Amino acid sequence: MFAFSRPARSGKSPRRSRAYTMPELLITILLLSILFTLGIIFSSGINQSRRLRDYSVAVALAQQAIEIMRSAPFKLLDDADAGKDSVETDLNSSSGENDPFVPEIESGGIKYERIVEITDVMALEDKTRPIGLKLVKVTVNWQPLDGGRHDPFVVTTTIADMN
């Protein structure tokens, strides 16, 4: 009869397969998906911090204009009252290098433009009689570096004649 037998091995350890096991593959996929998710979160956080920086510069410019107007005499606020010597004209125009209140400023490569509008608040009964209030609207526009669309920052407040 025929007898088949395995060839004898010479004391070497048995050969191991070089393929990956299922748990190894699943753990690798899990780790890669976690790293990919963290990368997306990190990059979106950086983009959001850039937007917040742009927004905080716009808020500071609007706040600067409002504080200047609140500290100025009431009669000098509006173009209608003070003409070319008004605070409104000063905030909306640049008079040279030494002008601290320029309407356009560049910060971080972004150009910001501030527009100040001041109007008299008229009496409800008589639309031609001012009541000692000024309506102030400050608008700050800018174009982000990434070319995205943004909403302008707008602040509206009133200033009263306290004299």
C-alpha positions as CSV (number, residue, x, y, z in Angstrom):
1,M,0.0,0.0,0.0
2,F,0.8,3.5,-0.5
3,A,1.5,5.6,2.6
4,F,1.6,9.4,2.5
5,S,3.2,11.3,5.2
6,R,4.3,14.8,5.8
7,P,7.8,15.6,5.1
8,A,9.8,15.9,8.3
9,R,10.6,19.5,9.4
10,S,13.9,20.3,10.6
11,G,13.4,22.0,14.0
12,K,12.3,25.3,12.5
13,S,9.2,27.0,13.9
14,P,6.1,26.8,11.8
15,R,5.6,29.5,9.1
16,R,3.3,32.3,10.1
17,S,1.0,34.0,7.7
18,R,1.9,37.6,6.9
19,A,-1.6,38.8,6.4
20,Y,-3.3,41.2,8.9
21,T,-6.0,39.9,11.1
22,M,-9.5,41.4,11.2
23,P,-9.0,43.1,14.7
24,E,-5.8,44.7,13.5
25,L,-7.6,46.1,10.4
26,L,-10.6,47.4,12.5
27,I,-8.3,49.1,15.0
28,T,-6.3,50.8,12.2
29,I,-9.5,52.0,10.5
30,L,-10.8,53.3,13.8
31,L,-7.6,55.2,14.5
32,L,-7.4,56.7,11.0
33,S,-11.0,57.9,11.2
34,I,-10.4,59.5,14.6
35,L,-7.3,61.3,13.2
36,F,-9.2,62.4,10.1
37,T,-12.1,63.8,12.3
38,L,-9.6,65.6,14.6
39,G,-8.0,67.2,11.5
40,I,-11.3,68.4,10.2
41,I,-12.2,69.9,13.6
42,F,-8.8,71.5,13.9
43,S,-8.9,73.2,10.5
44,S,-12.5,74.4,11.0
45,G,-11.4,75.9,14.4
46,I,-8.6,77.8,12.7
47,N,-11.0,79.2,10.1
48,Q,-13.4,80.2,12.9
49,S,-10.7,82.0,14.8
50,R,-9.8,84.0,11.7
51,R,-13.4,85.0,11.3
52,L,-13.6,86.0,15.0
53,R,-10.4,88.1,14.7
54,D,-11.9,90.0,11.7
55,Y,-15.2,90.5,13.6
56,S,-13.4,91.8,16.7
57,V,-11.5,94.3,14.7
58,A,-14.8,95.5,13.2
59,V,-16.3,95.8,16.7
60,A,-13.4,97.8,18.0
61,L,-13.6,100.3,15.1
62,A,-17.3,100.8,15.7
63,Q,-16.8,101.1,19.4
64,Q,-14.0,103.7,18.9
65,A,-16.4,105.9,16.8
66,I,-19.2,105.6,19.3
67,E,-16.9,106.6,22.2
68,I,-15.6,109.6,20.3
69,M,-19.1,110.8,19.6
70,R,-20.3,110.3,23.2
71,S,-17.3,112.4,24.4
72,A,-17.8,115.2,21.9
73,P,-20.1,118.3,22.4
74,F,-23.6,117.7,21.1
75,K,-23.5,120.7,18.8
76,L,-20.4,119.3,17.0
77,L,-21.8,115.8,16.2
78,D,-23.8,116.2,13.0
79,D,-22.9,117.7,9.6
80,A,-26.2,119.6,9.7
81,D,-25.2,121.5,12.9
82,A,-21.4,121.9,12.6
83,G,-20.7,121.6,8.9
84,K,-17.2,120.5,7.9
85,D,-16.0,120.8,11.5
86,S,-18.4,118.0,12.7
87,V,-17.3,114.8,14.3
88,E,-19.2,113.0,11.6
89,T,-17.1,114.6,8.9
90,D,-13.9,113.9,10.9
91,L,-14.8,110.2,11.3
92,N,-15.7,109.8,7.6
93,S,-12.7,111.5,6.1
94,S,-8.9,111.2,6.4
95,S,-6.9,114.4,6.9
96,G,-3.4,113.1,6.6
97,E,-0.9,110.8,8.2
98,N,-1.5,112.2,11.7
99,D,-5.3,111.7,11.7
100,P,-6.0,109.1,14.5
101,F,-9.6,108.6,13.3
102,V,-9.3,107.4,9.7
103,P,-12.3,105.8,8.1
104,E,-10.2,103.0,6.5
105,I,-7.8,100.8,8.4
106,E,-5.8,97.7,7.4
107,S,-5.2,95.0,9.9
108,G,-3.9,91.5,9.2
109,G,-4.0,92.2,5.4
110,I,-7.7,93.0,5.6
111,K,-9.0,96.5,4.7
112,Y,-11.8,97.7,7.0
113,E,-14.0,100.7,6.1
114,R,-16.1,102.5,8.7
115,I,-19.1,104.7,7.8
116,V,-20.7,107.0,10.4
117,E,-24.2,108.4,9.8
118,I,-25.7,110.9,12.3
119,T,-29.2,112.3,12.0
120,D,-31.5,114.3,14.2
121,V,-34.4,112.6,15.9
122,M,-37.5,114.7,15.3
123,A,-40.6,115.1,17.5
124,L,-43.5,112.8,16.8
125,E,-46.0,115.6,16.5
126,D,-43.8,118.0,14.5
127,K,-41.4,116.4,12.1
128,T,-39.4,119.6,11.7
129,R,-38.5,120.1,15.4
130,P,-35.5,118.1,16.8
131,I,-35.9,116.8,20.3
132,G,-32.3,116.8,21.4
133,L,-31.4,113.3,20.3
134,K,-29.1,112.2,17.6
135,L,-29.5,108.8,15.9
136,V,-26.0,107.3,15.3
137,K,-25.4,104.4,12.8
138,V,-21.9,103.0,12.5
139,T,-21.3,100.4,9.7
140,V,-18.0,98.6,9.3
141,N,-17.4,96.7,6.1
142,W,-14.5,94.4,5.2
143,Q,-13.6,91.6,2.7
144,P,-12.1,88.5,4.3
145,L,-8.8,87.1,3.0
146,D,-10.4,83.9,1.9
147,G,-12.8,85.8,-0.3
148,G,-15.9,84.6,1.5
149,R,-19.0,86.6,2.1
150,H,-19.7,88.4,5.3
151,D,-22.3,90.5,6.9
152,P,-21.2,94.1,7.8
153,F,-21.1,95.0,11.5
154,V,-23.7,97.7,12.2
155,V,-24.2,99.5,15.5
156,T,-27.2,101.9,16.0
157,T,-27.5,104.0,19.1
158,T,-28.7,107.4,20.2
159,I,-26.9,110.3,21.9
160,A,-28.8,112.8,24.0
161,D,-28.1,116.5,24.5
162,M,-27.4,116.6,28.2
163,N,-26.9,120.4,28.4
